[in-house]
Amino acid sequence: MSGAEVAEHLYTMAHKHVGPKNILYRIFYYDCEPLSKKVHNPISHKAIDFSKSEEYKFRKELIDTLKRKRKVAIRIGTLKDNNTWAIRPQKLKDLLSRKISIDDLNENDVYFEIRQKGIDMKIGVDIASLALKRFVDCIVLFSGDSDFVPAAKLARREGIDFVLDPMKANVEPQLYEHIDGMKSVRPNLKKEP
């Protein structure tokens, strides 16, 4: 599926939560620009240009498509990297238990470690702002992460109906006490011939 198709599905899913009786205030989308760095794999020593990857193209298309949608606000965080490679967890476990040696690793057993920064803070600030300024009476959050709990608690104290859409993913059990409801919607996916 292309980035543009995923953007259409996200947009449709958000509108399905609104329904015909409510008014959409805005769709907030949180992400980071994709990694465009050039690095060398420590196992194979092959050059990797992330700006040429399928993931890069997909994420750029997704963000660019959403930027052109009505009532969508894009919130961009930053990617943090320490120029560090990590060993995939199962391979690390195998190394530590001496099932394999370092010589058994291949280029797919390691990954370039990056982290999104600033996204959770942006979500929290937006939820707090919407709640305290009374811009909305319902917030729907597409997530399964527990990092939003303090913001959800504030919104609920302010009388905001807080709905979680985990997109059919597992939800951490402690989240149930901090939301007013949970509902997952799906876009109508057209099957290609």
Buried (B, 14 or more C-beta within 10 A) or exposed (E): EEBBBBBBBBBBBBBBBBEEEEEEBBBBBBBBEBBEEEBEBEBEEEEBEBEEBEEBBBBBBBBEBBEEBEEBBBBEBEBEEEEEEEBEEEBBEBBEEEEBEEEEBEEEBBEBEBEEEBBBEBBBEBBBEBBEEEEBBBBBBBBBBBEBBBBBBBBBEBEBBBBBBBEEEEBEEEBEEBBBEEEBBEBEEEEEE
